[in-house]
Amino acid sequence: MSCNFLALALPSIQELSPYVPGKPVDELARELGLNAADIVKLASNENPLGPSPKVVEAISQALPELTRYPDGSGFALKQKLAEHYAVDPAQITLGNGSNDILELVARAWLAPGRNAIFSEHAFAVYPIATLASGAECRQIPAKNYGHDLEAMAAAIDSNTRVIFIANPNNPTGTWFSQAALNAFLSAVPDDVLVVLDEAYIEYAADSDLPDGMAYLSRYANLLVSRTFSKAYGLAALRVGYAVSSKQVAEVLNRVRQPFNVNSLALVAACAALDDKEYLERSRLSNSQGMQQLEEGFKQLGLSWLPSRGNFIAVDFKRDAAPINRALLEQGVIVRPVAGYAMPTFLRVSIGTQAENQRFLDALTHVLKQA
Ligand SMILES: *Cc1c(COP(=O)(O)O)cnc(C)c1O
């Protein structure tokens, strides 16, 4: 007789819903018998510009070393990041994507009997990492789709070890101000680790969003996580990092895989940090694309959540699933967010001008038929 291994898993893992990624282009091409080149994917908040040529060059130079293990300490990248942020390299933890950082935090500080706090409509990896560790999820109702930081601080109890906050948040694009972060950090007890997820912060430069790095010297319980997947355009390589106190970094170092960041990702991230022109181009393309989509939505009479990321959540005020299906039939992949308790919305990543136009044309067609 075969055993029920689901029933034998940690109780919290029995409740866990796996992450649902954006639909791959090749999968839709197979399903519809379409040419992959005719499909537009605006579903995973990827950088539409393609990688920096300097990154491609750095990777090709590193290829002969593929038989070697990577530098498990990530020395060169940590040095570069430390200079970039004027911190000690010992404050830096590298991750296989910043997703890895979130999981390392959960593994180090969460367990059955403990809890993690995060917001409704927040990034799906927070509940996954929490439940995988056997801990309880305290999901706090959002305020106008954004984090209700006051309610989140008020939900802390003696079993709370971690609070995950994202600025800006995915999939809502909502953000909080410097004043709100100040008030929040002073309200959180110093034995609760605050994970400030800044996966999209590069898109919010010159705005009213706080720079998490500026708070590290005042709050030893703060960890700032960032990634090369979005504005730096390296989602395929999986590389992200945390900056924290040295002690927090030292704990994370105990639980990470010895070679958690591969060597191509390490050289690519170093080259990406140096390519300031690429980052500027990404930001400019994003703000122009955001404007293009907002104007398109306005013309279609649709409302949306103002966003500081490289994506925008548009509200159809009715079940968005049929609209999503009709867009797929037009060869346009966006992201349904019913799993984030936003069933009337679709999240659209900002693409190139041509991709955005292709999406708006398909949407116009779909809404006319409906
Ligand atoms: C995309 C994203 C990440 C991490 O992505 P990685 O590719 O693992 O670095 C983290 N947090 C949020 C909110 C994201 O949207």
The ligand as an SDF file (V2000), in Angstrom:
LIG
                    3D

 15 15  0  0  0  0  0  0  0  0999 V2000
   10.6120   39.7730   -8.7920 C   0  0  0  0  0  0  0  0  0  0  0  0
   10.5370   39.9750   -7.3160 C   0  0  0  0  0  0  0  0  0  0  0  0
   11.5090   39.4950   -6.4340 C   0  0  0  0  0  0  0  0  0  0  0  0
   12.6620   38.6410   -6.7470 C   0  0  0  0  0  0  0  0  0  0  0  0
   12.9990   38.1980   -7.8540 O   0  0  0  0  0  0  0  0  0  0  0  0
   14.3740   37.4140   -8.0400 P   0  0  0  0  0  0  0  0  0  0  0  0
   14.3750   37.1880   -9.4860 O   0  0  0  0  0  0  0  0  0  0  0  0
   14.2940   36.1670   -7.2240 O   0  0  0  0  0  0  0  0  0  0  0  0
   15.4580   38.3220   -7.5430 O   0  0  0  0  0  0  0  0  0  0  0  0
   11.4320   39.7790   -5.1030 C   0  0  0  0  0  0  0  0  0  0  0  0
   10.4250   40.5010   -4.6180 N   0  0  0  0  0  0  0  0  0  0  0  0
    9.4600   40.9800   -5.4020 C   0  0  0  0  0  0  0  0  0  0  0  0
    8.4000   41.8060   -4.7950 C   0  0  0  0  0  0  0  0  0  0  0  0
    9.4750   40.7120   -6.7720 C   0  0  0  0  0  0  0  0  0  0  0  0
    8.4750   41.1460   -7.5350 O   0  0  0  0  0  0  0  0  0  0  0  0
  1  2  1  0
  2  3  1  0
  2 14  2  0
  3  4  1  0
  3 10  2  0
  4  5  1  0
  5  6  1  0
  6  7  2  0
  6  8  1  0
  6  9  1  0
 10 11  1  0
 11 12  2  0
 12 13  1  0
 12 14  1  0
 14 15  1  0
M  END
$$$$
